[in-house]
Amino acid sequence: MKLRHFISLADLSGDEIRALIKRAIELKVKRDINYQPLKGKVLAMIFEKSSTRTRISFETGMIQLGGNALFLSPRDTQLGRGEPIEDSAKVISSMVDCIMLRTYEHATVTTFADYSSVPVINGLSDLYHPCQLLADMQTFFEIRGDIGGKSVAWIGDGNNMCHTFIQAATLLDFQLNIACPQGYQPNPEIVAAAGNHVRFFETPREAASNVDLCVTDVWASMGQEGEQQQRELAFKGYQIDQSTMQAAKDDALFMHCLPAHRGEEATAEVVDGPQSVIFQEAENRLHAQKALLELLMC
């Protein structure tokens, strides 16, 4: 089998993403405890950033598919004592069947992939969060059908989630409306590659006008805690509230990759409201990643 990595959503074609989502839904609807395609295989999970959904979903997914998962942190390995990434990648990949990294610098993931002899999965980097997008798209497909031709509003920080939604818009052919404060826009090269799939708006209500899905993320991600007060000032006015949702279609969905800070990026009324699908979205991390592990390791 040809070695494949999942570093960003662009490592899959639109057709492959749709097939993966279909498979994830199948795995979710009917779990066969005797189906163990990854029996005897091991996933190494390297966490530089803390995690709830990423760790639980990958570890549970491997167990349900018959394999095992190892939790590794820089505190417990030579990575935290200055061993070159290239050396770690060669050593770790010689002993396991797949590697998942949740890290800060995107270069850590790409370097691991360059020197790994097994598939490498980006569990999150400062540039992209592709595993979350698989779960988001699965959720939309389950509730509303194919997202092709639909419209999505991204409101808030032009961060790794925003970057991955930009890639998704191109690959799955939907319109992405973005509203970010000045100075917090997404990477211009990633935006340029999306062409007319991306449009920018001054306010959340303008971006949300007549869309099928509204999405946001925390104002300060991990590693940005020192910027919290500065970001609270900058993002004032970029909260998804009920008036924002009212600008969208009547049946528009609300998504958030969690954890959510009610009263900051979105009001409690929206986060816990009838249009919110955040907990279905969170559960789908398990099913989408099982389909991804199956794709890369079988």
Rosetta silent file (secondary structure, phi, psi, omega in degrees, C-alpha in Angstrom):
SEQUENCE: MKLRHFISLADLSGDEIRALIKRAIELKVKRDINYQPLKGKVLAMIFEKSSTRTRISFETGMIQLGGNALFLSPRDTQLGRGEPIEDSAKVISSMVDCIMLRTYEHATVTTFADYSSVPVINGLSDLYHPCQLLADMQTFFEIRGDIGGKSVAWIGDGNNMCHTFIQAATLLDFQLNIACPQGYQPNPEIVAAAGNHVRFFETPREAASNVDLCVTDVWASMGQEGEQQQRELAFKGYQIDQSTMQAAKDDALFMHCLPAHRGEEATAEVVDGPQSVIFQEAENRLHAQKALLELLMC
SCORE:     score description
SCORE:     0.000 S_00000001
   1 L     0.000  133.742  179.867    0.000    0.000    0.000 S_00000001
   2 L   -66.674  135.469 -179.808    1.313    3.442   -0.939 S_00000001
   3 L   -68.431  126.880  177.731    2.268    5.561    2.056 S_00000001
   4 L  -128.532  141.966  174.846   -0.199    8.394    2.618 S_00000001
   5 L  -112.450  162.958  174.298   -0.237   11.177    5.178 S_00000001
   6 E  -127.948   84.384 -175.980   -3.080   13.417    6.355 S_00000001
   7 L   -95.509  -37.171  173.330   -1.402   16.747    7.037 S_00000001
   8 L  -144.313  169.252 -179.098   -4.148   18.990    5.695 S_00000001
   9 H   -59.765  -27.097 -178.317   -7.544   18.489    4.109 S_00000001
  10 H   -68.204   -7.189  174.825   -5.872   19.004    0.732 S_00000001
  11 H   -75.264   -7.896  174.381   -4.261   15.552    1.085 S_00000001
  12 L  -117.645  152.130  171.811   -7.664   14.186    0.036 S_00000001
  13 L   -83.746  167.957  176.333   -9.698   14.942   -3.057 S_00000001
  14 H   -58.595  -41.490  179.110  -13.290   16.111   -2.823 S_00000001
  15 H   -64.867  -38.016  179.371  -14.467   12.648   -3.873 S_00000001
  16 H   -68.203  -37.573  177.368  -12.268   11.019   -1.235 S_00000001
  17 H   -62.903  -44.617  179.283  -13.644   13.310    1.476 S_00000001
  18 H   -63.524  -40.225  178.494  -17.199   12.430    0.482 S_00000001
  19 H   -66.547  -37.864  178.908  -16.357    8.714    0.462 S_00000001
  20 H   -66.313  -40.927  177.661  -14.697    9.031    3.868 S_00000001
  21 H   -63.151  -43.901  177.909  -17.749   10.824    5.284 S_00000001
  22 H   -58.632  -42.895 -179.863  -20.018    8.113    3.893 S_00000001
  23 H   -67.056  -39.247  178.420  -17.828    5.474    5.514 S_00000001
  24 H   -60.836  -41.071  179.049  -17.795    7.367    8.830 S_00000001
  25 H   -65.384  -39.842  176.947  -21.595    7.426    8.849 S_00000001
  26 H   -61.472  -44.821 -179.943  -21.670    3.682    8.134 S_00000001
  27 H   -64.823  -31.811  179.524  -19.288    3.001   11.028 S_00000001
  28 H   -74.009  -43.700 -174.864  -21.423    5.176   13.294 S_00000001
  29 H   -67.896  -39.838 -176.935  -24.778    3.640   12.351 S_00000001
  30 L  -137.181  105.477  176.879  -23.693    0.041   12.747 S_00000001
  31 L   -93.417  121.987  177.236  -20.734   -0.938   14.870 S_00000001
  32 L  -101.345  108.754 -175.977  -19.591   -4.534   14.347 S_00000001
  33 L   -66.215  -16.070  178.368  -17.481   -5.544   17.350 S_00000001
  34 L   -88.716   -6.576  178.507  -16.031   -8.386   15.277 S_00000001
  35 L   -86.779  106.008 -175.840  -14.744   -5.972   12.623 S_00000001
  36 L  -133.412   67.087 -176.369  -11.116   -5.425   13.640 S_00000001
  37 L   -66.623  -17.730 -178.225   -9.102   -4.419   10.574 S_00000001
  38 L  -105.574   21.415  179.296   -6.382   -2.812   12.727 S_00000001
  39 L   -57.295  128.671  179.645   -5.799   -5.840   14.969 S_00000001
  40 L    84.658   -2.207 -178.671   -2.170   -5.894   16.056 S_00000001
  41 L  -100.340  153.693 -174.037   -1.520   -2.344   14.836 S_00000001
  42 E  -127.933  132.941  173.401   -0.373    0.560   16.990 S_00000001
  43 E  -104.900  124.807  172.877   -1.005    4.291   16.724 S_00000001
  44 E   -91.832  124.425 -178.772    1.504    6.604   18.427 S_00000001
  45 E  -111.391  112.674 -177.554   -0.224    9.784   19.632 S_00000001
  46 E  -103.534  120.003 -176.319    2.148   12.683   20.308 S_00000001
  47 E  -117.841  109.081  167.021    0.633   15.580   22.264 S_00000001
  48 L   -89.987  -24.993  176.251    2.417   18.895   22.687 S_00000001
  49 L  -110.013  145.760  178.081   -1.011   20.489   23.279 S_00000001
  50 L   -66.823  162.093 -172.864   -3.561   19.219   25.762 S_00000001
  51 L  -159.499  146.865  167.578   -6.647   17.513   24.409 S_00000001
  52 L  -112.417  -67.089 -173.654  -10.013   16.008   25.244 S_00000001
  53 H   -65.859  -40.558 -177.338  -11.763   15.123   21.986 S_00000001
  54 H   -65.150  -47.200 -178.288   -8.628   14.349   19.951 S_00000001
  55 H   -66.397  -48.843 -176.083   -7.136   11.933   22.456 S_00000001
  56 H   -63.278  -42.664 -176.188  -10.362   10.143   23.356 S_00000001
  57 H   -68.058  -42.662  179.479  -11.549    9.795   19.763 S_00000001
  58 H   -69.673  -42.185 -178.438   -8.261    8.451   18.377 S_00000001
  59 H   -67.164  -45.093  177.624   -7.635    6.111   21.300 S_00000001
  60 H   -64.181  -41.858  179.930  -11.202    4.794   21.308 S_00000001
  61 H   -59.219  -44.470  178.875  -11.197    4.518   17.526 S_00000001
  62 H   -63.372  -42.573 -179.927   -8.071    2.367   17.517 S_00000001
  63 H   -63.440  -44.356 -178.674   -9.480    0.097   20.226 S_00000001
  64 H   -65.778  -26.023  178.370  -12.810   -0.307   18.415 S_00000001
  65 L   -93.710    7.938  173.279  -10.960   -1.229   15.208 S_00000001
  66 L    95.982   -2.324 -177.472   -8.894   -3.834   17.055 S_00000001
  67 L  -101.446 -164.685  179.506   -5.655   -1.887   17.496 S_00000001
  68 E  -134.816  159.796  179.435   -3.914   -0.016   20.273 S_00000001
  69 E  -132.427  141.149  178.075   -2.812    3.562   20.889 S_00000001
  70 E  -111.060  128.690  175.618    0.160    4.972   22.793 S_00000001
  71 E   -91.215  123.042 -179.192   -0.031    8.384   24.468 S_00000001
  72 E  -126.420  132.982  174.731    3.287   10.264   24.227 S_00000001
  73 L  -123.656  156.097  178.373    4.078   13.715   25.553 S_00000001
  74 H   -57.894  -27.693  179.472    7.309   15.740   25.257 S_00000001
  75 H   -66.308  -25.668 -173.189    7.663   15.468   29.050 S_00000001
  76 H  -107.967    0.983 -177.371    7.930   11.703   28.790 S_00000001
  77 L  -131.435  172.463  179.329   10.037   11.316   25.630 S_00000001
  78 H   -70.828  -12.998  175.402   13.303   12.547   24.183 S_00000001
  79 H   -58.313  -35.841 -179.318   11.331   15.044   22.072 S_00000001
  80 H   -79.477   -4.886 -179.241   11.126   17.190   25.168 S_00000001
  81 H  -114.411   18.549  171.781   14.898   16.983   25.692 S_00000001
  82 L    93.250    8.510  176.251   15.896   18.315   22.302 S_00000001
  83 L   -63.515  134.116  179.767   16.102   15.194   20.140 S_00000001
  84 L   -56.437  141.319  179.390   15.786   16.300   16.495 S_00000001
  85 H   -56.930  -39.429 -179.308   12.321   15.763   15.033 S_00000001
  86 H   -57.754  -43.999 -179.290   13.900   13.912   12.112 S_00000001
  87 H   -67.922  -43.486  178.892   15.470   11.347   14.470 S_00000001
  88 H   -60.313  -42.455 -179.264   12.304   10.934   16.516 S_00000001
  89 H   -61.425  -43.379 -179.871   10.251   10.391   13.366 S_00000001
  90 H   -64.846  -44.248 -177.159   12.605    7.672   12.129 S_00000001
  91 H   -68.987  -51.605 -176.514   12.707    5.874   15.471 S_00000001
  92 H   -62.370  -43.315 -177.725    9.014    6.087   16.359 S_00000001
  93 H   -68.721  -17.893  177.258    7.836    5.123   12.868 S_00000001
  94 L   -77.081  -12.094 -174.906   10.073    2.028   12.951 S_00000001
  95 L  -116.478  -13.069 -177.691    8.061    0.696   15.901 S_00000001
  96 L  -126.605  176.982 -175.880    4.436    1.714   15.208 S_00000001
  97 L  -105.902  -12.950  179.016    2.009    1.645   12.288 S_00000001
  98 E  -164.126  151.990  179.913    0.783    5.258   12.320 S_00000001
  99 E  -128.725  132.014  173.399    1.629    8.533   14.076 S_00000001
 100 E  -118.542  131.147  179.043   -0.761   11.306   15.111 S_00000001
 101 E  -119.735  136.105  171.095    0.606   14.654   16.302 S_00000001
 102 E  -119.836  107.680 -165.251   -1.185   17.475   18.104 S_00000001
 103 L  -142.671 -178.621  178.604    1.336   20.277   18.114 S_00000001
 104 L   -91.055  -73.379 -174.665    2.051   23.967   17.755 S_00000001
 105 L   -73.085  130.387  179.716    4.268   24.532   14.722 S_00000001
 106 H   -63.179  -29.627  179.564    2.945   23.075   11.493 S_00000001
 107 H   -61.318  -26.604  176.881    6.534   22.349   10.457 S_00000001
 108 H   -61.877  -42.389 -179.925    6.683   19.737   13.221 S_00000001
 109 H   -68.918  -46.484 -177.454    3.996   17.728   11.435 S_00000001
 110 H   -66.234  -36.817  178.263    5.454   18.142    7.946 S_00000001
 111 H   -67.839  -41.698  175.763    8.957   17.227    9.143 S_00000001
 112 H   -57.182  -44.198 -179.116    7.628   14.138   10.901 S_00000001
 113 H   -64.183  -38.599 -179.127    5.903   13.120    7.675 S_00000001
 114 H   -62.430  -31.802 -174.087    9.080   13.665    5.641 S_00000001
 115 H  -110.764    4.833 -179.295   11.071   11.267    7.846 S_00000001
 116 L   -92.672  143.413  176.425    8.361    8.789    8.830 S_00000001
 117 L   -95.935    3.180  178.626    8.011    5.348    7.281 S_00000001
 118 L  -130.717  165.997 -179.864    4.328    5.163    8.347 S_00000001
 119 L   -59.206  140.965  176.768    1.312    7.462    7.843 S_00000001
 120 E  -116.846  132.576 -179.194    1.351   10.717    9.800 S_00000001
 121 E  -115.010  131.959  174.058   -1.884   12.448   10.835 S_00000001
 122 E   -83.121  103.551  177.621   -2.176   16.102   11.801 S_00000001
 123 E   -80.608  -11.057  172.492   -4.291   16.023   14.968 S_00000001
 124 E   158.474  135.111  168.905   -3.969   19.822   15.110 S_00000001
 125 L  -136.818  174.170  179.887   -1.307   22.385   14.314 S_00000001
 126 L   -67.319  -13.916 -178.046   -1.311   26.168   14.414 S_00000001
 127 L   -99.559  -38.894 -175.375   -2.007   26.181   10.679 S_00000001
 128 L  -140.776  156.161  173.218   -4.644   23.458   10.147 S_00000001
 129 L  -138.474   68.936 -171.179   -7.095   21.216   12.027 S_00000001
 130 H   -68.565  -31.213  179.975   -8.210   18.744    9.326 S_00000001
 131 H   -64.553  -37.020  177.292   -9.561   16.002   11.611 S_00000001
 132 H   -64.111  -38.895 -179.267  -12.065   18.440   13.078 S_00000001
 133 H   -65.707  -34.107  175.828  -13.277   19.407    9.608 S_00000001
 134 H   -60.309  -43.521  178.842  -13.990   15.784    8.754 S_00000001
 135 H   -66.801  -39.585  178.754  -16.273   15.605   11.791 S_00000001
 136 H   -61.903  -45.808 -178.771  -17.875   18.951   10.935 S_00000001
 137 H   -68.178  -37.862  175.807  -18.622   17.862    7.398 S_00000001
 138 H   -58.455  -42.543 -178.844  -19.952   14.499    8.563 S_00000001
 139 H   -62.897  -45.017  179.504  -22.338   16.333   10.869 S_00000001
 140 H   -63.220  -45.860 -178.771  -23.601   18.602    8.118 S_00000001
 141 H   -60.372  -39.058 -179.702  -24.027   15.699    5.687 S_00000001
 142 H   -62.967  -38.765 -171.982  -25.984   13.715    8.298 S_00000001
 143 H   -93.854  -40.318 -172.002  -28.430   16.545    8.947 S_00000001
 144 H  -118.710   -5.830 -175.703  -28.648   18.518    5.696 S_00000001
 145 L    88.853 -168.588 -175.517  -27.086   16.342    2.993 S_00000001
 146 L   -57.431  138.215 -177.725  -24.179   17.251    0.748 S_00000001
 147 L   -84.960   -7.815  178.095  -22.684   20.663    1.461 S_00000001
 148 L   -55.968  130.057 -179.745  -21.838   21.278   -2.191 S_00000001
 149 L    82.953   -3.520  178.752  -23.490   24.502   -3.365 S_00000001
 150 L   -87.976 -177.343  179.252  -24.328   25.588    0.197 S_00000001
 151 E  -134.129  144.175 -175.167  -22.971   28.586    2.111 S_00000001
 152 E  -131.608  140.967  174.059  -21.092   28.825    5.411 S_00000001
 153 E  -109.268  124.387  171.251  -20.213   31.799    7.631 S_00000001
 154 E  -103.666  124.306 -175.570  -16.960   31.751    9.569 S_00000001
 155 E  -127.826  123.044  178.849  -16.981   34.412   12.286 S_00000001
 156 L   127.558 -138.148 -174.039  -14.035   35.223   14.550 S_00000001
 157 L   -75.290  136.640  175.661  -10.347   34.415   14.402 S_00000001
 158 L   -81.975   63.485 -169.393   -8.740   33.578   11.056 S_00000001
 159 L  -100.122 -159.547 -178.246   -7.033   30.608   12.702 S_00000001
 160 H   -61.957  -35.516  176.896   -6.285   26.965   11.920 S_00000001
 161 H   -67.476  -42.975  177.041   -9.991   26.111   11.854 S_00000001
 162 H   -59.981  -45.179  178.836  -10.702   28.984    9.492 S_00000001
 163 H   -58.058  -39.892 -177.103   -7.832   27.849    7.228 S_00000001
 164 H   -74.937  -32.906  173.115   -9.241   24.336    7.088 S_00000001
 165 H   -64.888  -34.764  177.125  -12.739   25.590    6.308 S_00000001
 166 H   -62.707  -44.602  177.031  -11.199   27.541    3.423 S_00000001
 167 H   -62.479  -41.893 -179.335   -9.701   24.313    2.080 S_00000001
 168 H   -62.407  -38.588  179.972  -13.007   22.511    2.570 S_00000001
 169 H   -59.331  -40.007  179.670  -14.868   25.191    0.617 S_00000001
 170 H   -70.834  -46.843 -174.195  -12.636   24.551   -2.391 S_00000001
 171 H   -71.169  -33.838 -176.338  -12.647   20.758   -2.162 S_00000001
 172 H  -107.566    2.195  172.306  -16.382   20.376   -1.491 S_00000001
 173 L    61.049   59.188  169.744  -17.525   23.389   -3.548 S_00000001
 174 L  -126.487  165.487 -179.782  -19.349   25.596   -1.062 S_00000001
 175 E   -90.960  130.966  178.586  -19.275   29.345   -0.428 S_00000001
 176 E  -115.192  118.027  176.180  -17.413   30.542    2.680 S_00000001
 177 E   -99.791  128.072 -174.764  -18.209   33.984    4.090 S_00000001
 178 E  -119.120  132.785  172.399  -15.614   35.259    6.574 S_00000001
 179 E  -128.078  110.099 -179.901  -15.901   38.049    9.143 S_00000001
 180 L  -128.804  149.980  173.647  -12.716   38.658   11.166 S_00000001
 181 L   -66.104  155.646  176.935  -11.428   41.692   13.080 S_00000001
 182 L   -58.479  132.229 -179.526   -8.681   43.710   11.470 S_00000001
 183 L    92.626   -5.814 -179.085   -5.336   42.050   12.123 S_00000001
 184 L  -125.463   26.331  179.500   -6.816   38.594   12.649 S_00000001
 185 L   -75.498  159.082  179.673   -7.563   37.589    9.063 S_00000001
 186 L   -68.608  166.975  179.159   -6.565   34.166    7.743 S_00000001
 187 L   -54.696  123.282 -175.363   -3.324   33.451    5.896 S_00000001
 188 H   -63.730  -29.576  178.754   -3.508   35.321    2.549 S_00000001
 189 H   -68.889  -39.342  178.011   -1.863   32.493    0.600 S_00000001
 190 H   -66.955  -39.663  177.491   -4.479   30.014    1.802 S_00000001
 191 H   -63.240  -45.937 -177.435   -7.218   32.512    0.936 S_00000001
 192 H   -60.401  -37.022 -178.498   -5.775   33.147   -2.527 S_00000001
 193 H   -67.040  -20.030 -178.166   -5.729   29.429   -3.314 S_00000001
 194 H   -87.176  -12.070  177.591   -9.493   29.253   -2.686 S_00000001
 195 H    57.781 -134.926 -174.788  -10.366   31.838   -5.325 S_00000001
 196 H   -81.578    9.204  173.967  -14.009   32.852   -5.435 S_00000001
 197 H   -76.006  -13.051 -176.431  -15.042   30.246   -2.864 S_00000001
 198 E  -121.681  135.107  174.774  -14.174   32.797   -0.147 S_00000001
 199 E  -133.959  148.451 -178.822  -15.653   36.236    0.500 S_00000001
 200 E  -110.182  144.787 -178.955  -14.974   38.709    3.312 S_00000001
 201 L  -133.837  156.628 -176.438  -17.519   40.792    5.221 S_00000001
 202 L   -77.720  -35.248 -174.062  -17.296   43.584    7.782 S_00000001
 203 L  -127.515  156.919  176.210  -19.814   42.247   10.301 S_00000001
 204 H   -58.255  -40.829 -178.945  -21.060   38.861   11.512 S_00000001
 205 H   -63.095  -39.393  177.979  -24.605   39.614   10.379 S_00000001
 206 H   -64.899  -43.735  179.758  -23.419   40.403    6.846 S_00000001
 207 H   -65.318  -34.242 -175.707  -21.363   37.204    6.709 S_00000001
 208 H   -85.120   -4.719 -175.490  -24.254   35.148    8.085 S_00000001
 209 L   -57.458  114.382  173.744  -26.854   36.505    5.700 S_00000001
 210 L    63.125   25.561  178.934  -28.825   33.581    4.249 S_00000001
 211 L   -87.293  166.185 -179.897  -26.137   30.961    5.015 S_00000001
 212 L   -94.480  -16.249 -174.912  -26.726   27.298    5.825 S_00000001
 213 E  -153.100  133.364  174.102  -24.149   27.047    8.593 S_00000001
 214 E  -114.217  133.543 -175.664  -22.539   29.440   11.104 S_00000001
 215 E  -134.793  144.781  174.344  -19.207   28.475   12.666 S_00000001
 216 E  -147.800  179.036  178.181  -16.863   30.017   15.205 S_00000001
 217 L  -148.274  173.249  179.519  -13.995   29.149   17.543 S_00000001
 218 L   -60.601  153.986  179.144  -12.485   30.505   20.743 S_00000001
 219 L   -74.807  -32.699  178.550  -10.981   33.984   20.608 S_00000001
 220 L  -125.189  112.309 -179.583   -7.696   32.859   22.184 S_00000001
 221 L   -81.341  174.765  178.172   -6.429   29.390   21.264 S_00000001
 222 L   -57.678  132.680 -176.633   -3.916   27.329   23.220 S_00000001
 223 L    94.783   -8.760 -179.086   -0.651   29.208   23.423 S_00000001
 224 L  -114.501   16.204 -175.967   -2.415   32.572   23.107 S_00000001
 225 H   -58.370  -33.118  179.394   -3.622   32.876   26.697 S_00000001
 226 H   -67.444  -14.802  179.946   -1.393   35.907   27.233 S_00000001
 227 H   -97.851    6.670 -171.100   -3.329   37.720   24.502 S_00000001
 228 H   -53.928  -51.704 -176.768   -6.738   37.107   26.116 S_00000001
 229 H   -65.082  -41.980  177.981   -7.479   40.701   27.139 S_00000001
 230 H   -60.889  -42.012 -178.831   -6.174   42.113   23.868 S_00000001
 231 H   -71.627  -34.990  176.955   -8.263   39.651   21.900 S_00000001
 232 H   -59.427  -38.780  177.285  -11.397   40.338   23.933 S_00000001
 233 H   -69.697  -45.127 -176.862  -11.145   43.965   22.846 S_00000001
 234 H   -65.516  -35.952 -174.139  -10.361   43.118   19.221 S_00000001
 235 L   -93.890    1.891  175.153  -13.168   40.565   18.898 S_00000001
 236 L   -59.522  126.286 -175.103  -15.853   42.637   20.555 S_00000001
 237 L    98.138   -6.080  178.513  -18.617   42.743   17.967 S_00000001
 238 L  -114.044   32.516  176.518  -17.617   39.393   16.424 S_00000001
 239 L   -90.831  140.373  172.256  -19.764   37.251   18.685 S_00000001
 240 E   -86.032  111.583  177.252  -22.376   34.907   17.221 S_00000001
 241 L  -118.558 -173.654 -175.914  -25.604   35.814   18.991 S_00000001
 242 H   -63.754  -32.871  178.613  -29.245   35.225   18.218 S_00000001
 243 H   -67.059  -33.128  175.779  -29.390   38.186   15.849 S_00000001
 244 H   -65.191  -46.574 -179.781  -26.529   36.643   13.853 S_00000001
 245 H   -64.431  -32.823  178.504  -28.368   33.335   13.606 S_00000001
 246 H   -68.614  -23.268  176.674  -31.536   35.162   12.569 S_00000001
 247 H   -74.545  -24.374  178.612  -29.643   36.621    9.604 S_00000001
 248 L   -79.114  179.489  176.298  -28.910   33.076    8.413 S_00000001
 249 L   -62.913  155.815 -177.008  -31.472   30.688    6.939 S_00000001
 250 L   -58.900  -32.929 -178.133  -34.232   29.558    9.274 S_00000001
 251 L  -103.234   19.851  179.945  -32.799   26.032    9.393 S_00000001
 252 L   -62.112  146.225  178.531  -29.132   27.100    9.587 S_00000001
 253 E   -98.295  157.316  173.600  -26.900   25.069   11.885 S_00000001
 254 E  -118.573  130.622  177.883  -24.401   26.328   14.458 S_00000001
 255 E  -127.591  152.369  177.828  -21.045   24.580   14.950 S_00000001
 256 E  -155.744  133.423 -174.398  -18.106   25.046   17.299 S_00000001
 257 L   -75.345  -11.383  177.519  -15.144   22.664   17.658 S_00000001
 258 L    68.192  150.601    2.887  -15.187   23.078   21.476 S_00000001
 259 L   -73.984  146.674 -178.070  -14.357   23.908   24.168 S_00000001
 260 L  -100.188  142.846  174.805  -16.769   26.851   23.948 S_00000001
 261 L  -108.329   91.773 -178.788  -16.611   30.009   26.061 S_00000001
 262 E   -59.369  132.612 -177.847  -20.233   31.037   26.398 S_00000001
 263 L    94.890   -8.065  174.275  -20.552   34.803   26.416 S_00000001
 264 L  -107.754  -94.449 -175.893  -17.396   35.311   24.340 S_00000001
 265 L   -68.205  -22.392  176.306  -17.318   33.921   20.779 S_00000001
 266 E  -152.137  151.026  178.479  -20.981   32.881   21.034 S_00000001
 267 L   -78.278  157.888  176.479  -23.789   33.453   23.482 S_00000001
 268 H   -60.266  -33.663  179.805  -25.139   30.647   25.664 S_00000001
 269 H   -59.975  -35.625  179.206  -28.454   31.086   23.856 S_00000001
 270 H   -82.379  -48.675 -176.499  -26.771   30.031   20.597 S_00000001
 271 H   -57.536  -39.676 -176.984  -24.370   27.393   21.974 S_00000001
 272 L  -103.652   11.261 -175.558  -27.196   25.608   23.796 S_00000001
 273 L   -84.752  176.982 -174.421  -29.951   26.531   21.356 S_00000001
 274 L   -68.974  -19.833  179.427  -31.977   24.398   18.935 S_00000001
 275 L   -89.520   -8.323 -178.476  -29.735   25.179   15.929 S_00000001
 276 E   -78.557  132.278  178.180  -26.583   24.064   17.730 S_00000001
 277 L  -123.541   30.518 -170.870  -25.169   20.665   16.756 S_00000001
 278 H   -65.412  -30.678 -177.050  -21.945   20.919   18.752 S_00000001
 279 H   -84.240  -31.247  170.535  -22.296   17.632   20.627 S_00000001
 280 H   -65.525  -40.944  177.280  -23.172   15.596   17.543 S_00000001
 281 H   -59.763  -44.542 -179.772  -20.190   17.317   15.926 S_00000001
 282 H   -64.925  -44.903  178.480  -17.953   16.342   18.865 S_00000001
 283 H   -60.234  -35.388 -176.522  -19.050   12.697   18.814 S_00000001
 284 H   -68.270  -11.552  170.866  -18.372   12.531   15.101 S_00000001
 285 H   -56.363  -41.520 -179.748  -14.664   13.043   15.781 S_00000001
 286 H   -61.384  -50.656 -172.334  -14.658    9.342   16.736 S_00000001
 287 H   -72.361  -40.516  178.944  -16.438    8.085   13.638 S_00000001
 288 H   -64.891  -38.722 -178.893  -14.653   10.328   11.115 S_00000001
 289 H   -75.000  -28.938  172.426  -11.268    9.375   12.554 S_00000001
 290 H   -62.883  -43.135  178.034  -12.096    5.681   12.483 S_00000001
 291 H   -64.364  -37.570  178.984  -12.808    6.067    8.772 S_00000001
 292 H   -67.249  -45.553  178.699   -9.538    7.998    8.363 S_00000001
 293 H   -60.332  -41.133  177.098   -7.495    5.379   10.229 S_00000001
 294 H   -60.624  -43.574 -179.389   -9.085    2.674    8.087 S_00000001
 295 H   -63.594  -43.612 -173.720   -8.195    4.609    4.922 S_00000001
 296 H   -83.112  -25.865 -170.140   -4.561    5.188    5.886 S_00000001
 297 H  -111.667  -11.606 -178.232   -3.736    1.889    7.588 S_00000001
 298 L   -99.168    0.000    0.000   -5.685   -0.832    5.766 S_00000001
